[in-house]
Amino acid sequence: MRLLYMLIFILTVLSQISAQGSGDPFNWTEPVTVESNDIMLLWNENVGGTYKSFQKIYQYKIDSTWLAIDTMISKTPRQEDLRTSNSPSTHTDLATGRFNTDQYDDAVAVWYGQAGIEIMIPHFDTTAAMWTNTSQHTIASGLYNRFYVRTGDFDADGLDEFVVAFIDSVDSVHINLYDVDSDLNFTLVGYISDEDLTAAFSWVNISYYLEVADLNGDGRDEIVLQFKPA
């Protein structure tokens, strides 16, 4: 029996060596290219009475299987956006998509700032998982305590655009559509506001929600608005 086990072990080693020489993609002794996602955190923080927006990237260590479970996620230093707010708003939103033809996903973040709803697309240095530049815009009208950002391919060009939904001062829902160019600069290309909420907005009554999906299979995403009408 011992000789049988030894023979099986030798055959296994020989098969691994043979597979390595033939470029077998299922051979665990060869390096394997893995496509993986990163985790992006967006938050507002009170810094000496001024509310600032920060972003941070986390990565799962897929090549370190022997580490303790509490060390399996690595982090990059926090990065601060210079636009600030004096309001203790805690609402932010974040969405990801493929805005240009490179091989990387992109992100768009929104939060409440001193001048309105701040929109930011970070330009990432993929070698460091940190952004080196940003594309920015401010929606300087309406109410800013509840808003959404969603990405989708709305024109069937194979790349994503994004929408930002927010409430104005008379409780109407606004949806802005933005197109993004190859340099991650974005432009407002359309908007609609044709529905009103049933009552004045409050934090207790979150009376609308937004989502994006291709509902009819035509290759173009639709925007789904759930709300309580006036």
C-alpha positions in Angstrom: 0.0 0.0 0.0 2.9 2.4 0.8 4.4 1.7 -2.6 1.0 2.4 -4.2 0.8 5.8 -2.5 4.4 6.6 -3.5 3.6 5.7 -7.1 0.5 8.0 -7.2 2.6 10.8 -5.7 5.3 10.4 -8.4 2.7 10.3 -11.2 1.0 13.5 -9.8 4.4 15.4 -9.7 5.2 14.2 -13.2 1.8 15.3 -14.5 2.3 18.8 -12.9 5.7 19.1 -14.5 4.3 18.1 -17.9 1.4 20.5 -17.6 3.7 23.3 -16.7 5.8 22.7 -19.8 2.7 22.6 -22.0 1.2 25.8 -20.6 -1.8 24.2 -19.0 -4.0 27.1 -17.7 -5.3 24.8 -14.9 -1.9 24.1 -13.5 -1.5 25.7 -10.1 2.3 25.9 -10.4 2.1 28.5 -13.1 1.2 32.2 -12.6 -2.4 33.0 -13.4 -3.8 36.4 -14.5 -6.8 37.1 -12.4 -9.3 39.9 -13.1 -10.4 41.3 -9.7 -12.3 44.3 -8.4 -11.3 47.0 -5.9 -13.4 48.5 -3.1 -14.0 52.3 -3.1 -15.2 54.0 0.1 -16.6 57.5 0.0 -17.5 59.5 3.1 -17.9 62.9 4.7 -16.0 63.8 7.9 -16.1 66.7 10.3 -12.6 68.2 10.4 -12.5 71.1 12.8 -16.1 72.1 12.1 -15.8 71.8 8.3 -17.2 68.8 6.5 -14.9 67.3 4.0 -15.2 64.5 1.5 -12.7 61.7 1.4 -12.1 58.7 -0.8 -10.2 55.5 -0.1 -9.4 52.3 -2.1 -9.2 48.8 -0.6 -7.9 45.7 -2.3 -8.3 42.0 -1.5 -4.9 40.2 -1.4 -5.7 37.3 -3.7 -2.1 36.2 -3.8 -1.7 35.9 0.0 -3.7 32.9 1.0 -1.7 32.2 4.2 -2.3 35.5 5.8 -4.7 36.0 8.8 -8.2 36.9 7.8 -7.9 40.4 9.3 -4.9 41.2 7.1 -6.3 40.0 3.8 -7.5 43.5 2.7 -4.9 46.2 2.0 -5.7 49.9 1.8 -4.4 53.0 0.2 -4.1 56.4 1.9 -7.2 58.5 2.1 -7.6 61.2 -0.5 -9.4 64.5 0.2 -11.5 66.5 -2.2 -10.9 70.3 -1.6 -14.5 71.2 -2.0 -16.0 71.5 1.5 -19.4 72.0 3.3 -20.5 73.6 6.5 -23.5 71.4 6.7 -23.5 68.1 8.7 -25.0 66.2 5.7 -24.1 62.5 5.8 -25.5 61.6 2.4 -23.2 60.5 -0.4 -23.6 58.2 -3.3 -21.2 56.3 -5.6 -21.5 54.3 -8.8 -19.1 52.5 -11.2 -19.1 52.0 -14.9 -17.0 51.8 -18.1 -16.8 55.4 -19.4 -14.0 55.0 -21.9 -12.3 52.2 -24.0 -9.4 51.4 -21.6 -9.4 48.2 -19.7 -10.4 49.7 -16.3 -13.7 50.5 -14.7 -14.4 54.1 -13.7 -16.2 55.6 -10.7 -18.4 58.7 -10.2 -19.1 60.1 -6.8 -21.6 62.6 -5.5 -22.0 64.3 -2.1 -23.3 67.5 -0.5 -20.9 70.4 -0.7 -21.0 74.0 0.2 -22.2 75.1 -3.2 -24.6 72.2 -4.0 -24.4 68.7 -5.1 -20.7 68.0 -6.0 -20.0 65.5 -8.8 -16.5 64.0 -9.2 -15.0 61.4 -11.6 -11.5 60.4 -10.3 -8.7 59.8 -12.7 -6.9 56.8 -11.2 -3.2 55.9 -11.3 -3.8 52.2 -11.8 -0.3 51.3 -10.4 -1.1 53.0 -7.1 -4.9 52.6 -6.9 -5.1 56.4 -6.1 -6.4 59.3 -8.2 -4.1 61.9 -9.6 -6.7 64.2 -11.1 -10.5 64.6 -11.1 -13.3 65.9 -13.3 -15.7 68.0 -11.3 -19.1 69.7 -11.6 -21.6 71.3 -9.1 -25.4 71.2 -9.3 -26.1 74.5 -7.6 -29.9 74.4 -7.4 -32.6 72.5 -5.5 -32.4 70.5 -2.3 -29.3 68.5 -1.6 -30.1 66.2 1.3 -31.2 63.2 -0.9 -29.8 62.4 -4.4 -28.6 59.4 -6.4 -26.0 58.6 -9.1 -26.4 55.7 -11.4 -24.4 54.5 -14.5 -25.7 52.8 -17.6 -25.4 52.6 -21.4 -28.3 54.8 -22.4 -27.3 55.3 -26.1 -26.1 51.7 -27.0 -22.6 52.9 -27.8 -20.9 50.2 -25.7 -19.8 52.8 -23.0 -21.6 54.0 -19.9 -23.0 57.4 -19.1 -24.4 58.5 -15.7 -27.5 60.1 -14.3 -27.9 62.2 -11.1 -31.3 62.5 -9.5 -32.2 65.2 -7.0 -35.1 67.1 -5.4 -35.7 70.8 -6.0 -37.2 73.4 -3.7 -40.8 72.5 -4.7 -40.3 68.8 -4.3 -40.0 67.9 -8.0 -37.7 65.1 -9.0 -34.9 66.1 -11.4 -32.9 63.6 -13.5 -29.7 64.9 -15.2 -28.0 62.8 -17.9 -24.2 63.2 -18.4 -22.0 61.9 -21.2 -18.3 61.2 -20.5 -15.5 61.5 -23.0 -12.3 59.5 -23.4 -10.5 61.8 -20.9 -13.2 61.3 -18.3 -14.6 64.8 -18.7 -18.4 64.9 -18.5 -21.1 67.1 -20.1 -24.8 67.5 -19.3 -26.6 66.2 -22.4 -30.2 66.0 -21.2 -32.5 66.4 -18.2 -36.2 65.8 -17.2 -38.4 66.9 -14.4 -42.0 65.7 -14.8 -42.9 64.2 -11.4 -43.6 65.8 -8.0 -43.4 64.0 -4.6 -46.5 63.6 -2.5 -45.2 65.7 0.4 -42.4 67.9 1.5 -39.2 65.9 1.7 -37.8 64.8 5.1 -35.1 62.4 6.3 -37.9 60.3 7.9 -39.8 60.0 4.6 -37.5 58.9 1.8 -40.2 59.0 -0.9 -38.3 58.2 -4.1 -35.7 55.9 -5.4 -33.8 55.5 -8.7 -32.4 52.4 -10.5 -31.0 51.6 -14.0 -31.6 48.5 -16.1 -32.1 47.3 -19.7 -35.7 46.3 -19.3 -36.5 45.4 -23.0 -33.2 43.9 -24.2 -32.5 46.6 -26.8 -29.0 47.2 -25.6 -30.0 50.6 -24.0 -30.5 51.0 -20.3 -33.7 52.6 -19.0 -34.1 54.7 -15.8 -36.6 53.4 -13.3 -38.1 56.0 -10.9 -40.0 54.7 -7.8 -41.9 57.5 -6.0 -45.0 58.6 -4.2 -46.8 61.0 -6.5 -48.3 64.3 -5.5 
